[in-house]
């Protein structure tokens, strides 16, 4: 499997192709692809789905992906890596955390709000013009436009979760509830879940395991660890800030849980990443 790297914090590129070299590859960076014109098939992790104009795709590091073109396609690529994320403010990075752990990594457009499609097209075209024309504060304007597209993506992924009523009939509803409330431990207690989903408290754990194949408490613990790891990798937030944001009673509780899983403290984990 070919591995691609990005040597700048971010880059944008327009490619118009009649044929896409069908060599599946993985990136070490994040990639957003907006289809300006054309049609074909998008392939992510061996899953396929047709695409056409005004579609926006998210491709994550280590996702295997390629395209099979049917009609000449104009691809607008936005690529950014960890060093870019670390230059952004805390609230913006938290939006990305929502994307990282709520997106299913399957093919298909993530723009579910119809009015957002022309907005993203306008932003993409503005990015291309800004790249070509330059001018005062050139880089700042590009970053603001890029961040706006990412924020729109986060909003749409959030809308997918809230589009379904939280009922046991929907297999991902409880999973979505856990994702949305991971920073509020009180909301994840068995009593709260039972009340919200109109289930018996004794049935909550059984229902969750039936739908996900994993116990509720194990999943919550694993998911929180993923959030901690993402914050350590993609942000410069202090450990105490991460602990507060994820609803830990204190920093020592976070440190103990992280050390049990990774064998090192969060501080050591981050230092090792920085050395690499």
C-alpha positions, 0 to 999 in steps of 0.5 A: 500500500502506497503511503503519501505524506504532506510536507507543508501544514496545508495545501489546496489543489485543483485537478481535472482528470479523465482517468484517476490512476487506480492505485489505492493509497493511504495518507499521513494527513487529512484530506477533503475533496469537493467535486466541482464537475464530473461523476464516477465512483469513490472508493474508501476502505474497499467500500464504493459509492457513486459521486457527482458534482457538489459532493464533499468527501472526508478522507482520514489518515490511514484510510485507503482510497481512490476514485474511478472516473466515469465523466471528466472530473474536477477535484478540489483537494484540501489537505492539512496535517497535524502541524496545521491543527496545532496552530488553531484555537481550542474551540475550532480543534474541538469541532474536528474532534467531533468529526474524527470520532463520529464520522463512519469513514465510509464513502459518500458526501457528508453534506446533508444540508442542501443549502450548504452545497452551494456555500461550499462550492462558493468557498472552494472557488474563492479559495482557488481565486485567492491562491491564484491572485494572492494579495495582502493577508493572502495566507490568512484569508486562505486559512479562514476560508479553509476553516469555514469549510471544515466547520460546515463539515462538522455541522453536517456530521452533527446533523446526521446524529441528531436527524434520528430520534433516539429510539431503540429501533435505530441501531446507532442511536445509543452510540450517537448519544454516547458520542454526543455526551462523552464530555458529560459523565452524568449523562452516561450513567445507566439511569440516565440512558434508561430514562432517555431511551425508555428502557429498563436499567437492567436492559441498557447494557444488554441492548448496547452490547447487542447493537455494538458487540461491546460492553457499554462501559468498555466502549465509553472508556475506549472512546474517552481514551481516543479523545485524550489521544487525539487531544494530545496529538492534535492540540497543545492543550494542557493535561488539566484542560483535557481532563476538565473538557472530558469531564474527569474529576481531576487530572490524576484520574485521567493520568491513571486511566491513560497509563493503564492503557498505554503504559506511559503518562499522557505527558510522556506520550506527548513528549515521545510524539514531539521527538518523532 
